[in-house]
Amino acid sequence: MSVLSFERIVRYFRHGHNVLDGVDFEVDAGEVIGLLGRNGAGKTTLIQIALGVLHPQGGAASVFGINPATDPMAVKLQVGYVSEDQILPEFLEVNEVLALHRGLFPDWDVELEKDLLSRFNIRAGAKIKELSKGEARQVALLCAVAHRPKLLLLDEPAGGLDPAVRREFLETSIQLLNDAGTTILFSSHHMTDVERMAGRIVMLHSGKVLVDDALDNLQERFSMVLLPLDGGMTEERARSLPGCIAVRRRNGSIHAILRMSREEGLQAARKAIGVENIRCETIPLEEMFIELLGGQP
């Protein structure tokens, strides 16, 4: 049984405009998945459906075999969650916030709580409103992981933090994974963070899963063909290439993303177009993100 499953999820906030339109993928135990997409692609909506905060209007989600729409409390006992816009009660002290969470989770690890307080160098007696943005996010992470959840959901958890704090924040998440085998699904706009943490990439676009593959496979299974504009080349013609999933005009040429290796892409493009003057390259994750989403309608 998968840890987390999304089956043909549909969710809209205005009828006829689906934020999620048949999203379908599973997360197995121990996986670390980077959830990518433009702002408004549905990443936050999908994570909130997993938590039972939102309900899908089509399809179903499952967390450890539990439907979060019908039993959200059973799900939340096994899940840790941190988001960029998460708000802790500003009038409470850190130790009061921790005491509240300690009472909610039977498996709360006091020693891990103490270790993380020390590691983050946060005063237990400080009020939340006295903390910096980075410190408040670290307290939220502590609350999310001290009960040693089997699944950690992170929605832009390090957004707005400076690079040093962001690195410390993410390394704590990685350490938890390595120590306890925790499964992690996280969204981020920082491709370097995704490349450091994720073993698999799921990319959303237009309400659907555009890419779902192991990070190590992306450079082997995807390539970018650069097609010269002379000779009657058009974007429509480029879209007819075998395995083409995105096309965009850029810097005097047409860039086509193919779902095949660099060598396969080069041969397929030359055969389909009959032109030797073609380049085909592997693409880093950030460039792939830009090219794929820039080349989609």
C-alpha positions as CSV (number, residue, x, y, z in Angstrom):
1,M,0.0,0.0,0.0
2,S,1.3,3.4,-0.9
3,V,1.8,6.1,1.8
4,L,-0.1,8.7,-0.2
5,S,-2.3,8.3,-3.2
6,F,-4.1,10.8,-5.5
7,E,-6.6,9.2,-7.9
8,R,-8.0,11.4,-10.7
9,I,-8.3,14.4,-8.4
10,V,-10.5,17.2,-9.6
11,R,-10.8,20.5,-7.7
12,Y,-12.2,23.8,-8.8
13,F,-13.0,27.0,-7.0
14,R,-15.1,28.4,-9.9
15,H,-17.1,26.0,-12.0
16,G,-15.5,25.2,-15.3
17,H,-12.1,26.3,-14.2
18,N,-10.4,23.2,-12.7
19,V,-7.3,23.9,-10.6
20,L,-6.7,20.2,-10.5
21,D,-8.1,18.2,-13.5
22,G,-7.5,14.5,-13.0
23,V,-4.2,14.5,-11.0
24,D,-3.1,10.9,-10.5
25,F,0.1,9.7,-8.8
26,E,1.2,7.7,-5.7
27,V,4.0,8.2,-3.1
28,D,5.7,5.1,-1.7
29,A,7.3,4.8,1.7
30,G,10.6,6.5,2.0
31,E,10.3,8.6,-1.1
32,V,11.2,12.3,-1.3
33,I,9.2,13.9,-4.0
34,G,9.6,17.5,-5.3
35,L,6.2,18.9,-6.3
36,L,6.8,21.6,-9.0
37,G,4.6,24.0,-11.0
38,R,3.9,27.7,-11.5
39,N,2.1,29.7,-8.9
40,G,-1.6,28.7,-9.1
41,A,-0.7,25.2,-10.6
42,G,-2.5,23.5,-7.7
43,K,0.4,22.4,-5.5
44,T,-1.0,23.9,-2.3
45,T,-4.5,22.7,-3.2
46,L,-3.2,19.2,-3.6
47,I,-1.4,19.2,-0.3
48,Q,-4.5,20.6,1.5
49,I,-6.6,17.7,0.0
50,A,-4.0,15.3,1.4
51,L,-4.6,16.9,4.9
52,G,-8.3,16.9,4.6
53,V,-8.5,20.7,4.7
54,L,-10.0,20.7,1.2
55,H,-12.2,18.0,-0.4
56,P,-11.9,17.0,-4.0
57,Q,-14.9,17.4,-6.2
58,G,-13.8,14.4,-8.2
59,G,-11.5,11.4,-7.5
60,A,-10.1,10.5,-4.1
61,A,-7.0,10.9,-2.0
62,S,-5.7,8.3,0.5
63,V,-3.1,8.6,3.2
64,F,-2.0,5.3,4.8
65,G,-5.2,3.9,3.4
66,I,-7.3,6.6,5.1
67,N,-9.5,9.0,3.2
68,P,-8.6,12.4,4.6
69,A,-12.0,13.8,3.4
70,T,-13.8,11.5,5.9
71,D,-11.2,11.1,8.7
72,P,-8.9,14.1,8.7
73,M,-7.9,13.7,12.4
74,A,-6.6,10.1,11.8
75,V,-4.5,11.5,9.0
76,K,-3.1,14.4,10.9
77,L,-1.9,12.2,13.7
78,Q,0.5,10.5,11.2
79,V,1.5,13.6,9.2
80,G,3.7,16.6,9.7
81,Y,3.0,19.8,7.8
82,V,4.8,23.1,7.3
83,S,3.8,25.9,4.9
84,E,5.2,29.3,3.9
85,D,2.1,31.1,5.2
86,Q,1.7,29.0,8.4
87,I,0.8,31.2,11.3
88,L,1.6,30.3,15.0
89,P,-0.2,32.2,17.8
90,E,1.9,35.3,18.3
91,F,0.8,35.8,21.9
92,L,2.1,32.4,23.0
93,E,5.6,31.5,24.1
94,V,7.5,28.8,22.2
95,N,7.2,26.4,25.1
96,E,3.4,27.0,25.2
97,V,3.1,26.2,21.5
98,L,5.2,23.0,22.0
99,A,3.1,22.0,25.0
100,L,-0.1,22.3,22.9
101,H,1.4,20.0,20.2
102,R,2.8,17.7,22.8
103,G,-0.7,17.1,24.1
104,L,-2.0,16.4,20.6
105,F,0.4,13.7,19.6
106,P,0.9,10.5,21.7
107,D,4.2,9.8,20.0
108,W,5.8,13.1,20.7
109,D,9.6,12.8,21.2
110,V,10.7,15.1,24.0
111,E,14.3,14.4,23.4
112,L,14.0,15.4,19.7
113,E,12.2,18.5,20.8
114,K,15.1,19.5,23.0
115,D,17.6,18.6,20.3
116,L,15.9,20.8,17.7
117,L,15.5,23.7,20.1
118,S,19.2,23.6,20.8
119,R,20.1,23.1,17.1
120,F,17.9,26.1,16.1
121,N,19.1,28.1,19.1
122,I,15.6,29.2,20.0
123,R,14.7,30.3,23.5
124,A,11.7,28.3,24.8
125,G,10.5,31.3,26.8
126,A,10.4,33.7,23.8
127,K,7.1,34.8,22.4
128,I,6.3,33.9,18.9
129,K,5.9,37.5,17.9
130,E,9.5,38.2,19.1
131,L,11.0,35.6,16.7
132,S,12.4,36.3,13.3
133,K,10.6,34.8,10.2
134,G,13.2,32.1,10.0
135,E,13.0,31.2,13.8
136,A,9.2,31.1,13.6
137,R,9.4,28.7,10.6
138,Q,11.9,26.5,12.5
139,V,9.4,26.3,15.4
140,A,6.7,25.2,12.9
141,L,9.1,22.6,11.6
142,L,9.8,21.4,15.1
143,C,6.1,21.1,15.8
144,A,5.7,19.1,12.5
145,V,8.5,16.6,13.1
146,A,8.8,16.0,16.9
147,H,6.0,13.4,16.8
148,R,8.1,11.6,14.2
149,P,5.5,11.6,11.4
150,K,5.5,8.9,8.8
151,L,4.7,11.5,6.2
152,L,6.0,15.1,6.0
153,L,4.2,17.6,3.8
154,L,6.1,20.8,3.1
155,D,4.4,23.6,1.1
156,E,7.2,26.1,0.2
157,P,8.5,25.7,3.7
158,A,11.6,27.8,3.3
159,G,10.0,30.5,1.1
160,G,11.2,34.0,2.1
161,L,14.1,32.7,4.2
162,D,17.7,33.6,3.6
163,P,20.0,30.9,2.1
164,A,21.7,29.9,5.3
165,V,18.5,29.5,7.3
166,R,16.9,27.7,4.3
167,R,19.7,25.3,4.1
168,E,19.5,24.5,7.9
169,F,15.8,24.1,7.6
170,L,16.0,21.6,4.7
171,E,18.9,19.7,6.2
172,T,16.8,19.0,9.3
173,S,14.1,17.6,7.0
174,I,16.6,15.4,5.3
175,Q,18.1,14.2,8.6
176,L,14.6,13.2,9.7
177,L,14.2,11.2,6.5
178,N,17.5,9.5,6.9
179,D,17.0,8.6,10.6
180,A,13.4,7.5,10.5
181,G,12.5,6.7,6.9
182,T,9.9,9.4,6.7
183,T,8.3,10.0,3.4
184,I,8.4,13.6,2.2
185,L,6.3,15.5,-0.4
186,F,7.4,19.1,-0.8
187,S,6.9,22.1,-3.1
188,S,9.5,24.7,-3.7
189,H,10.5,27.3,-6.3
190,H,14.2,26.8,-5.4
191,M,15.5,24.2,-7.9
192,T,18.8,23.8,-6.1
193,D,16.8,22.7,-3.0
194,V,14.8,20.3,-5.1
195,E,17.9,18.8,-6.6
196,R,19.5,18.4,-3.2
197,M,16.4,16.8,-1.5
198,A,14.2,15.1,-4.1
199,G,14.6,11.7,-5.6
200,R,11.6,12.1,-7.8
201,I,9.9,15.0,-9.5
202,V,6.2,15.6,-10.1
203,M,5.4,18.7,-12.2
204,L,1.9,20.1,-12.4
205,H,0.6,22.2,-15.3
206,S,-3.0,23.1,-16.4
207,G,-4.4,20.9,-13.7
208,K,-2.6,17.7,-14.8
209,V,0.7,15.9,-14.1
210,L,3.0,17.0,-16.9
211,V,6.1,15.1,-15.6
212,D,6.5,12.3,-13.1
213,D,9.9,10.7,-13.0
214,A,13.0,10.0,-10.9
215,L,15.3,13.0,-10.8
216,D,18.2,10.9,-12.0
217,N,16.2,9.9,-15.0
218,L,15.3,13.3,-16.2
219,Q,18.5,14.1,-18.0
220,E,18.6,10.6,-19.5
221,R,14.9,10.5,-20.6
222,F,14.4,14.2,-21.6
223,S,16.2,16.4,-24.1
224,M,15.9,19.7,-25.8
225,V,16.2,20.1,-29.5
226,L,17.2,23.5,-30.9
227,L,15.6,24.0,-34.3
228,P,16.7,26.8,-36.7
229,L,13.9,29.0,-37.9
230,D,15.1,28.9,-41.5
231,G,13.7,26.2,-43.8
232,G,10.1,26.8,-42.9
233,M,10.4,25.6,-39.3
234,T,7.4,26.6,-37.2
235,E,6.2,25.9,-33.7
236,E,3.4,23.7,-35.1
237,R,5.8,21.6,-37.1
238,A,8.1,21.3,-34.0
239,R,5.1,20.0,-32.0
240,S,4.8,17.1,-34.4
241,L,8.2,15.7,-33.5
242,P,8.1,12.2,-31.8
243,G,7.9,12.5,-28.1
244,C,7.5,16.3,-28.1
245,I,5.8,17.7,-24.9
246,A,6.6,21.4,-25.1
247,V,7.7,24.0,-27.7
248,R,8.7,27.6,-27.3
249,R,10.4,30.2,-29.6
250,R,13.5,31.6,-28.0
251,N,16.7,33.4,-29.1
252,G,16.2,33.0,-32.8
253,S,15.4,29.3,-32.7
254,I,12.6,27.0,-31.6
255,H,13.2,24.9,-28.5
256,A,11.4,21.5,-28.4
257,I,11.4,19.3,-25.3
258,L,11.3,15.6,-26.2
259,R,10.6,12.7,-23.9
260,M,13.7,10.8,-25.1
261,S,17.5,10.8,-24.5
262,R,19.8,13.3,-26.2
263,E,21.0,10.8,-28.8
264,E,17.5,9.5,-29.5
265,G,16.1,13.1,-29.7
266,L,18.8,14.1,-32.2
267,Q,18.2,11.2,-34.5
268,A,14.4,11.5,-34.3
269,A,14.5,15.3,-35.1
270,R,16.9,14.8,-38.0
271,K,14.8,12.0,-39.5
272,A,11.5,13.9,-39.0
273,I,12.7,17.2,-40.4
274,G,15.4,16.2,-42.8
275,V,17.9,18.8,-41.6
276,E,21.4,18.1,-40.2
277,N,21.8,21.6,-38.7
278,I,20.2,20.6,-35.4
279,R,21.4,20.7,-31.8
280,C,20.1,18.5,-29.0
281,E,21.1,19.0,-25.4
282,T,20.5,17.5,-22.0
283,I,18.8,20.1,-19.6
284,P,19.3,20.9,-15.9
285,L,16.2,20.8,-13.8
286,E,15.7,24.6,-13.6
287,E,16.1,25.0,-17.4
288,M,13.7,22.1,-17.9
289,F,11.1,23.8,-15.6
290,I,11.4,27.0,-17.6
291,E,11.3,25.4,-21.0
292,L,8.5,23.0,-20.2
293,L,6.2,25.5,-18.6
294,G,7.1,28.2,-21.0
295,G,6.3,26.0,-23.9
296,Q,2.9,24.9,-22.7
297,P,-0.4,26.7,-23.6
